[in-house]
Amino acid sequence: MTALTVLAAETPSLVQSVDWLAIAPVVITAVVGLAVLVADLFTAERHKPVLGWVAVAGLAAATASLLPLRAGDRSTFCLTADPEACSYVADHFTVVVQFLVLAGALLTALLSVTAVRDTRMPAGEYWFLLLSSAAGAALLPASRDLATLIVALEVASLPAFALVGMRRGNRLSSEAALKFFLSSVTATAVSLMGVSFVYAVTGSMHLTQVADRLEDVPGQLDTLAMAGVALTLVGFAFKTAAVPFHFWVPDTYVGAPLPIAGYLSVIGKAVGFTGLILVTVIAFPAYAQVWGPAVAVLAALTMTLGNAAAVRQSADRPNSAVRLLAWSSVGQAGYLLVPIAAAAYSERDQIGSTLAYALMYAAVNLGAFAVAALVARTKPLHRISDYRGLYAERPLAALSLAFFLLCLAGLPPGIIGLFAKVTVFQSAVDAGLGWLAVLMAVNVVIALYYYLRWTALLFRAPEGAEGPEGAGAHAKAPWPVAAAIVATAITALVLSGAPQLVLRVASGSLFTQ
């Protein structure tokens, strides 16, 4: 008995204590999702809308649970032999991205309350899938080992496939879900191969240990390591809609319910950029010469092709408004990639510019989708021309959309959009990527055309009298949709009045490990 006691004292404990406060945002979201799914079994059809409000309350609680984590100094699920190697870290980077994800999901839920009821989508399944995807997206920025990263990526992605195809009997919705699923699965398979190569070289999954062991790779394994680094990036590049992994975006946004299209444009991108940042900046700094030029080229191609395709959208074509927002999101993804590329040539704190830009983009892009959801209630063809004269019909919605578009364009009074673009531009210049900074400036000018064209259309006189399609254009907006528009508009106004609220993210230290 004494020998066993001595042996137990000398053997490191494998039992880990769990920091429940650190993982609260993810746990709350997941638990509420399960509760909604179970409650759906016992809820009468006339009471199904209650499930939506339960989901909204759960996402609000998850967002509020980030307040105690503001210090950014918590971690859990660490190795007993190496306390610095943890699978879950709640640092400043994690808290900022989780706020973006959960607040974005909350706005999506507000928009969805009306959409689920009007389109008769199955409520229980819809809210469960949305909360599950949000839980995976919230887990990903805290993940600090490759296995957890891939699991979080899939938990965020798999429910999104089903959400895109949720409108039963709609051909566009089914095709969009299938295309999204097949292309995403292929990208994930490539990433898994890359992860297996990295594990074969380093013998570890934890990002900090991978970084240390890649510093001294035997010559015969160097090619395998480079291949692993390159392949691992593919899955995350797909989620960011970076060219050439962007082909699923326009059709998926058109086929998906509008709230889900907005969700994918913001939270889906946040997932991709978060994963890219973690694997490049934390795990693979030793191979910056591999991923740095690759990300720079991806940024250049993405912003150029996205803006060029957005310019080509015809105002009278059905779904042209959604397609323009889709291609615009591809172009914006190019800007978001610039600081990540810059981090390969300078300090890793450059990626703070990506987070600052992402916070601005999340608020204004979700706001644009909220206005699109409001207009679609009376003009379901989603044409850009449907917005002509919107100011005469709904002045507050028109002013809000105009402000969102000006923020995306980087023009006053959208000061936060201008400042965010300057921050990204500066990161490229500081890293010595002058050619990328020049290309970004050219693309910003190109984007002015389609943003200003849409903005001007809002204030033009409506063409003729309203037809059947425009009947009820003056109907009162559902208050959840109106609340989403007001929330995003106020956020964009506050950030434009006090841009330092977001821009300080670009200059601060985000990682503790």
SEZAVEX-516809 format. One record per residue (C-alpha): residue number from 1; residue in one letter; x, y, z. Coordinates in steps of 0.1 Angstrom, whole numbers, plus 5000, padded with zeros to 4 digits. Example, Ala and Ser with C-alpha at 12.3 -4.5 7.8 and 13.67 -1.06 7.14 Angstrom:
BEGIN
     n   res      u      v      w
     1     a   5123   4955   5078
     2     s   5137   4989   5071
***
This chain:
BEGIN
     n   res      u      v      w
     1     m   5000   5000   5000
     2     t   5029   5023   5008
     3     a   5046   5015   4975
     4     l   5014   5024   4956
     5     t   5011   5057   4975
     6     v   5047   5066   4966
     7     l   5042   5056   4930
     8     a   5010   5077   4928
     9     a   5028   5107   4943
    10     e   5056   5104   4917
    11     t   5034   5100   4887
    12     p   5020   5132   4871
    13     s   4982   5134   4874
    14     l   4964   5129   4841
    15     v   4931   5143   4856
    16     q   4927   5178   4843
    17     s   4907   5205   4860
    18     v   4883   5223   4836
    19     d   4880   5261   4836
    20     w   4843   5263   4831
    21     l   4843   5301   4829
    22     a   4868   5300   4800
    23     i   4847   5276   4780
    24     a   4813   5291   4790
    25     p   4806   5309   4757
    26     v   4809   5276   4737
    27     v   4792   5255   4763
    28     i   4762   5278   4767
    29     t   4757   5280   4729
    30     a   4759   5242   4726
    31     v   4736   5234   4755
    32     v   4709   5259   4744
    33     g   4711   5242   4709
    34     l   4705   5208   4724
    35     a   4677   5222   4746
    36     v   4660   5237   4716
    37     l   4662   5204   4697
    38     v   4647   5184   4726
    39     a   4620   5211   4733
    40     d   4609   5210   4697
    41     l   4597   5174   4702
    42     f   4572   5186   4729
    43     t   4562   5220   4715
    44     a   4529   5224   4697
    45     e   4532   5239   4662
    46     r   4516   5272   4673
    47     h   4542   5277   4699
    48     k   4572   5270   4677
    49     p   4582   5307   4675
    50     v   4591   5304   4712
    51     l   4621   5283   4702
    52     g   4635   5311   4682
    53     w   4634   5334   4712
    54     v   4651   5308   4733
    55     a   4679   5307   4708
    56     v   4682   5345   4708
    57     a   4683   5345   4746
    58     g   4710   5317   4746
    59     l   4732   5336   4721
    60     a   4728   5368   4742
    61     a   4738   5349   4773
    62     a   4768   5334   4755
    63     t   4779   5368   4743
    64     a   4775   5382   4779
    65     s   4796   5354   4793
    66     l   4826   5369   4775
    67     l   4827   5399   4799
    68     p   4846   5380   4827
    69     l   4872   5369   4801
    70     r   4883   5404   4790
    71     a   4916   5400   4807
    72     g   4925   5373   4782
    73     d   4946   5352   4805
    74     r   4928   5319   4809
    75     s   4935   5284   4795
    76     t   4924   5249   4801
    77     f   4929   5213   4788
    78     c   4967   5217   4791
    79     l   4992   5188   4790
    80     t   5004   5178   4825
    81     a   5039   5174   4812
    82     d   5039   5207   4795
    83     p   5016   5233   4810
    84     e   5023   5257   4782
    85     a   5007   5234   4756
    86     c   4970   5238   4760
    87     s   4941   5228   4738
    88     y   4919   5257   4748
    89     v   4932   5293   4754
    90     a   4910   5323   4761
    91     d   4934   5351   4753
    92     h   4925   5385   4737
    93     f   4925   5370   4702
    94     t   4899   5344   4713
    95     v   4877   5369   4731
    96     v   4876   5393   4702
    97     v   4868   5366   4676
    98     q   4842   5349   4699
    99     f   4825   5383   4704
   100     l   4824   5387   4666
   101     v   4810   5352   4661
   102     l   4784   5352   4689
   103     a   4772   5388   4683
   104     g   4769   5380   4646
   105     a   4750   5348   4653
   106     l   4727   5368   4676
   107     l   4719   5393   4648
   108     t   4714   5363   4624
   109     a   4689   5348   4649
   110     l   4670   5381   4650
   111     l   4667   5381   4613
   112     s   4657   5344   4613
   113     v   4628   5347   4637
   114     t   4606   5362   4609
   115     a   4622   5342   4581
   116     v   4616   5308   4598
   117     r   4579   5317   4603
   118     d   4572   5331   4569
   119     t   4590   5304   4549
   120     r   4577   5276   4571
   121     m   4611   5261   4577
   122     p   4613   5235   4605
   123     a   4619   5256   4636
   124     g   4636   5230   4659
   125     e   4660   5218   4633
   126     y   4668   5254   4621
   127     w   4677   5267   4655
   128     f   4696   5236   4665
   129     l   4717   5239   4634
   130     l   4723   5276   4638
   131     l   4734   5272   4674
   132     s   4756   5242   4667
   133     s   4774   5261   4639
   134     a   4778   5291   4662
   135     a   4793   5268   4689
   136     g   4818   5254   4665
   137     a   4827   5289   4653
   138     a   4832   5301   4689
   139     l   4854   5270   4697
   140     l   4877   5276   4668
   141     p   4896   5307   4680
   142     a   4903   5291   4713
   143     s   4916   5259   4698
   144     r   4954   5255   4701
   145     d   4959   5221   4687
   146     l   4954   5209   4651
   147     a   4929   5182   4660
   148     t   4906   5206   4679
   149     l   4910   5231   4650
   150     i   4897   5207   4624
   151     v   4869   5194   4647
   152     a   4858   5230   4654
   153     l   4860   5238   4616
   154     e   4837   5209   4608
   155     v   4813   5216   4637
   156     a   4809   5251   4623
   157     s   4806   5239   4587
   158     l   4784   5208   4587
   159     p   4753   5225   4601
   160     a   4758   5253   4576
   161     f   4753   5229   4547
   162     a   4719   5219   4561
   163     l   4710   5255   4568
   164     v   4717   5265   4532
   165     g   4694   5238   4519
   166     m   4667   5244   4546
   167     r   4641   5257   4521
   168     r   4625   5224   4511
   169     g   4613   5222   4475
   170     n   4635   5251   4464
   171     r   4658   5240   4435
   172     l   4683   5268   4440
   173     s   4686   5260   4477
   174     s   4692   5223   4471
   175     e   4718   5230   4444
   176     a   4736   5255   4466
   177     a   4738   5232   4496
   178     l   4751   5203   4474
   179     k   4778   5225   4458
   180     f   4788   5240   4492
   181     f   4790   5205   4508
   182     l   4810   5188   4480
   183     s   4836   5216   4477
   184     s   4839   5220   4515
   185     v   4844   5183   4521
   186     t   4871   5182   4494
   187     a   4889   5212   4510
   188     t   4887   5196   4545
   189     a   4901   5163   4531
   190     v   4931   5182   4517
   191     s   4936   5199   4551
   192     l   4935   5166   4570
   193     m   4962   5153   4547
   194     g   4983   5184   4555
   195     v   4977   5179   4593
   196     s   4988   5143   4590
   197     f   5021   5154   4573
   198     v   5027   5180   4600
   199     y   5021   5154   4627
   200     a   5044   5129   4610
   201     v   5072   5155   4610
   202     t   5067   5170   4645
   203     g   5050   5142   4665
   204     s   5027   5168   4681
   205     m   4993   5183   4676
   206     h   4996   5213   4699
   207     l   5004   5245   4680
   208     t   5032   5257   4703
   209     q   5050   5224   4702
   210     v   5045   5222   4664
   211     a   5061   5256   4661
   212     d   5091   5246   4683
   213     r   5097   5214   4664
   214     l   5094   5229   4629
   215     e   5123   5252   4638
   216     d   5147   5222   4635
   217     v   5134   5197   4609
   218     p   5158   5171   4595
   219     g   5167   5177   4559
   220     q   5150   5146   4546
   221     l   5117   5157   4562
   222     d   5118   5193   4550
   223     t   5098   5187   4518
   224     l   5071   5167   4538
   225     a   5069   5196   4563
   226     m   5065   5222   4535
   227     a   5038   5201   4518
   228     g   5020   5197   4552
   229     v   5021   5235   4558
   230     a   5007   5242   4523
   231     l   4979   5216   4524
   232     t   4968   5225   4559
   233     l   4960   5261   4547
   234     v   4936   5248   4520
   235     g   4906   5241   4542
   236     f   4908   5275   4559
   237     a   4914   5293   4526
   238     f   4882   5277   4514
   239     k   4862   5291   4543
   240     t   4875   5326   4536
   241     a   4863   5323   4500
   242     a   4898   5331   4488
   243     v   4904   5327   4451
   244     p   4906   5299   4437
   245     f   4885   5284   4465
   246     h   4857   5309   4460
   247     f   4835   5293   4433
   248     w   4808   5282   4458
   249     v   4801   5317   4471
   250     p   4776   5333   4446
   251     d   4753   5303   4441
   252     t   4754   5294   4478
   253     y   4744   5329   4489
   254     v   4716   5330   4463
   255     g   4702   5296   4473
   256     a   4705   5301   4511
   257     p   4679   5319   4532
   258     l   4690   5356   4534
   259     p   4698   5354   4571
   260     i   4721   5324   4565
   261     a   4737   5342   4535
   262     g   4746   5370   4559
   263     y   4758   5345   4585
   264     l   4781   5328   4560
   265     s   4795   5361   4548
   266     v   4805   5371   4583
   267     i   4808   5341   4607
   268     g   4819   5317   4579
   269     k   4847   5341   4570
   270     a   4856   5346   4607
   271     v   4861   5308   4610
   272     g   4884   5307   4580
   273     f   4905   5337   4589
   274     t   4908   5326   4625
   275     g   4920   5292   4614
   276     l   4945   5307   4589
   277     i   4959   5330   4616
   278     l   4963   5303   4642
   279     v   4981   5278   4618
   280     t   5003   5304   4601
   281     v   5012   5328   4629
   282     i   5014   5304   4659
   283     a   5021   5269   4644
   284     f   5041   5276   4612
   285     p   5062   5307   4617
   286     a   5093   5286   4608
   287     y   5079   5282   4573
   288     a   5068   5318   4567
   289     q   5087   5316   4534
   290     v   5062   5291   4523
   291     w   5029   5305   4534
   292     g   5037   5342   4533
   293     p   5040   5345   4495
   294     a   5011   5321   4490
   295     v   4988   5342   4512
   296     a   5000   5374   4495
   297     v   4991   5360   4461
   298     l   4957   5347   4474
   299     a   4950   5382   4487
   300     a   4958   5398   4454
   301     l   4938   5374   4433
   302     t   4908   5374   4458
   303     m   4904   5412   4460
   304     t   4909   5416   4422
   305     l   4885   5389   4410
   306     g   4859   5397   4437
   307     n   4857   5434   4428
   308     a   4858   5427   4390
   309     a   4829   5403   4393
   310     a   4809   5427   4415
   311     v   4812   5454   4389
   312     r   4797   5432   4362
   313     q   4764   5426   4381
   314     s   4734   5438   4361
   315     a   4709   5458   4382
   316     d   4679   5442   4365
   317     r   4690   5406   4368
   318     p   4672   5385   4394
   319     n   4692   5379   4426
   320     s   4717   5406   4415
   321     a   4716   5423   4449
   322     v   4726   5391   4467
   323     r   4752   5383   4440
   324     l   4767   5417   4444
   325     l   4770   5413   4482
   326     a   4785   5378   4475
   327     w   4812   5391   4452
   328     s   4817   5421   4474
   329     s   4824   5397   4503
   330     v   4850   5379   4481
   331     g   4867   5412   4475
   332     q   4866   5422   4511
   333     a   4882   5388   4519
   334     g   4912   5399   4499
   335     y   4917   5429   4521
   336     l   4914   5407   4552
   337     l   4941   5384   4539
   338     v   4966   5413   4535
   339     p   4977   5416   4572
   340     i   4981   5378   4575
   341     a   5005   5378   4545
   342     a   5022   5408   4561
   343     a   5027   5388   4593
   344     a   5051   5365   4574
   345     y   5075   5394   4568
   346     s   5072   5413   4601
   347     e   5058   5409   4636
   348     r   5028   5386   4641
   349     d   5009   5415   4657
   350     q   5001   5426   4622
   351     i   4972   5403   4622
   352     g   4954   5427   4646
   353     s   4946   5447   4615
   354     t   4926   5417   4602
   355     l   4906   5415   4634
   356     a   4899   5453   4634
   357     y   4888   5451   4598
   358     a   4867   5420   4604
   359     l   4848   5437   4633
   360     m   4839   5466   4610
   361     y   4830   5444   4582
   362     a   4808   5422   4604
   363     a   4786   5450   4616
   364     v   4781   5467   4582
   365     n   4777   5436   4561
   366     l   4751   5420   4584
   367     g   4734   5454   4584
   368     a   4733   5453   4546
   369     f   4718   5418   4546
   370     a   4692   5429   4572
   371     v   4680   5457   4549
   372     a   4680   5432   4520
   373     a   4658   5409   4541
   374     l   4634   5438   4547
   375     v   4632   5447   4510
   376     a   4628   5411   4500
   377     r   4595   5409   4519
   378     t   4578   5429   4492
   379     k   4603   5425   4463
   380     p   4614   5389   4464
   381     l   4635   5389   4432
   382     h   4664   5405   4450
   383     r   4673   5428   4421
   384     i   4695   5459   4426
   385     s   4669   5478   4407
   386     d   4643   5470   4434
   387     y   4661   5494   4456
   388     r   4655   5524   4434
   389     g   4635   5550   4453
   390     l   4638   5531   4486
   391     y   4644   5564   4504
   392     a   4609   5575   4494
   393     e   4594   5543   4507
   394     r   4615   5535   4538
   395     p   4638   5565   4545
   396     l   4655   5550   4576
   397     a   4662   5517   4559
   398     a   4676   5536   4528
   399     l   4698   5558   4550
   400     s   4711   5527   4569
   401     l   4719   5508   4537
   402     a   4736   5539   4523
   403     f   4758   5542   4554
   404     f   4766   5505   4553
   405     l   4777   5507   4517
   406     l   4798   5538   4523
   407     c   4815   5520   4552
   408     l   4823   5491   4529
   409     a   4836   5516   4503
   410     g   4857   5534   4529
   411     l   4841   5568   4522
   412     p   4829   5595   4547
   413     p   4807   5595   4567
   414     g   4817   5558   4570
   415     i   4848   5567   4588
   416     i   4854   5533   4604
   417     g   4856   5517   4569
   418     l   4882   5543   4558
   419     f   4903   5538   4590
   420     a   4901   5500   4588
   421     k   4913   5501   4552
   422     v   4941   5525   4561
   423     t   4952   5501   4589
   424     v   4953   5471   4565
   425     f   4971   5492   4539
   426     q   4997   5503   4565
   427     s   5003   5467   4575
   428     a   5013   5458   4539
   429     v   5035   5489   4536
   430     d   5053   5481   4569
   431     a   5059   5446   4558
   432     g   5076   5457   4526
   433     l   5047   5445   4504
   434     g   5044   5477   4484
   435     w   5031   5459   4453
   436     l   5002   5444   4474
   437     a   4994   5478   4489
   438     v   4993   5494   4454
   439     l   4970   5466   4442
   440     m   4947   5471   4472
   441     a   4945   5508   4465
   442     v   4935   5501   4429
   443     n   4908   5476   4440
   444     v   4894   5501   4465
   445     v   4889   5525   4437
   446     i   4872   5498   4416
   447     a   4849   5490   4444
   448     l   4838   5526   4447
   449     y   4819   5522   4414
   450     y   4795   5495   4425
   451     y   4790   5507   4460
   452     l   4783   5543   4449
   453     r   4760   5531   4421
   454     w   4739   5512   4445
   455     t   4739   5540   4470
   456     a   4728   5566   4444
   457     l   4699   5543   4433
   458     l   4684   5545   4468
   459     f   4677   5582   4464
   460     r   4665   5583   4428
   461     a   4628   5587   4420
   462     p   4609   5555   4418
   463     e   4600   5543   4383
   464     g   4562   5547   4377
   465     a   4536   5534   4400
   466     e   4539   5504   4421
   467     g   4530   5471   4405
   468     p   4518   5439   4421
   469     e   4554   5431   4431
   470     g   4557   5464   4450
   471     a   4523   5461   4467
   472     g   4526   5465   4504
   473     a   4560   5482   4501
   474     h   4549   5505   4529
   475     a   4539   5477   4552
   476     k   4553   5479   4587
   477     a   4587   5462   4591
   478     p   4587   5432   4615
   479     w   4603   5444   4647
   480     p   4631   5417   4648
   481     v   4643   5428   4614
   482     a   4640   5464   4623
   483     a   4659   5457   4655
   484     a   4687   5441   4636
   485     i   4690   5471   4612
   486     v   4689   5495   4641
   487     a   4716   5476   4661
   488     t   4740   5473   4632
   489     a   4734   5510   4622
   490     i   4740   5522   4657
   491     t   4772   5501   4659
   492     a   4785   5514   4626
   493     l   4777   5550   4637
   494     v   4794   5546   4671
   495     l   4825   5530   4655
   496     s   4827   5558   4629
   497     g   4825   5584   4657
   498     a   4850   5565   4679
   499     p   4871   5543   4656
   500     q   4896   5537   4684
   501     l   4872   5512   4699
   502     v   4881   5488   4671
   503     l   4914   5501   4659
   504     r   4931   5495   4692
   505     v   4928   5458   4684
   506     a   4952   5464   4656
   507     s   4979   5477   4678
   508     g   4975   5455   4709
   509     s   4991   5421   4718
   510     l   4965   5394   4711
   511     f   4982   5362   4720
   512     t   4994   5349   4754
   513     q   5007   5317   4740
***
